[in-house]
Each structure stands twice: as C-alpha cells, then as structure tokens.
Amino acid sequence: MNNKLFNSTDQQLLTDIMLHRRDVRGNNFLPDELPSEVVEQILRAATLAPSVGFSQPWEFVLVRDPAVRRRVADSFEAENRKAEAQFSDHRRQLYSRLKLEGILEAPLNVAVFYKPSSGPVLGQTTIRETGEYSVVCAIQNMWLMARALNVGMGWVSILNPQDVKTILQAPADHKLVAWLCLGYVKQFHDQPELEKLQWERRKPLDLALHWDRFD
C-alpha cells in the first residue's frame, strides 16, 4: 500500500515493544527449539533495516552445533576473566555474580557479520563505519521482532572477534558485529537486569539533549 499511515494504536504498540525489549541471559532461556518460521521472521526483519547506499552489508551464520558453541563459550570465558579484572571492589563482586551470556543455553545462536563492498558505496565514502552501523540497525530490527514474537534475544559482546572468525571459518574481510543468543524464555523482566541490579541508572533524555551545539 502506497503512503501507508499509522494510527495512535500502532504507535503505542511499537512503543510497548521497545519498552519491553530485554537483553536475555543464559539463566532465562528455555531449551525449546524455535520454529523455522519464527527464525525466518526475525531474519527477514533484519533485512528490512536501513543500510547506507542500500548496500545491505549483513551476513548471518546460524549456529546450533554444540561443539561450535562450546568453542565460542570458551572464548567468552577467557575474555570474561579479563573483563572482570578491570573492575574493583563492589563492582567486581557484582560482576562475578552476573550471568552475561547464553551461548550454551539458548537453542539458537546467530553470528552477525559485516561484509564490506568491493567498491565505493554511496554515502559511505566519508564515514566508513556507516556500513557497520547499518548492520547494527539490522540487529535492532531482529531484537524488536524477536520481542514481538515473544522470543528472547541476548547480545554477547565479551568475545574475541578473531577467535569467532576462526571457529566459523569466516572470510578474512568479514567483521564480526554481534553474537546473538535466541530462544523462548522463562520470563521477560519488568526492568533491564542491569538497571534492576543498580549497575547503572537510566539516563534521562534531558541529560543527552543539546540544541544547535554542545553547551
């Protein structure tokens, strides 16, 4: 339909999906396999994301093999020990109690890669990172569609990208952007877990907002 317009009910529904989106940890995933049609809906949502120069530079590796996931989990554990050491006192104690990934628990893992173009891309010639930003937009679409389908998704960022590329035999020019864990969950928390644990507080909009220039 050309020039489709949305009403206030549609707008509130989108707000609710964004409000209730959560980064899901391993201790909250159920082992149930995701139906293939649900996985396809989530991936198709990714391909609807905006991309610089309509380059669509994303590629996805669906990972179910327990042996592959075990190797990626080993990379996480090594990097997580390094990460924990950077915090001190109370924060380190809290960090050590956090379950920060669901690599082995989630029924489906998805590695999301940025595939650079072999030639110049419209809109990417000055700010080269816009290609990678496009992939991040695709990931956000996945997160929102997953939540709309009552599927949990968690982004594992404590990984060595080169380790993951080696494990997945990724092409040399591909860049790992995200390792995602997906599955049905025991519950969706009423608040983001790190907010609930008071690791950080939600930043009010007015603290991030400037007019015309930085004050």
PyMOL commands that set and color helices and strands:
alter all, ss='L'
color gray80, all
select helices_A, chain A and resi 8-19+26-28+36-47+52-54+66-84+89-97+130-148+161-168+193-196+205-208
alter helices_A, ss='H'
color red, helices_A
select strands_A, chain A and resi 58-63+108-114+152-156+175-183
alter strands_A, ss='S'
color yellow, strands_A
deselect
rebuild
show_as cartoon
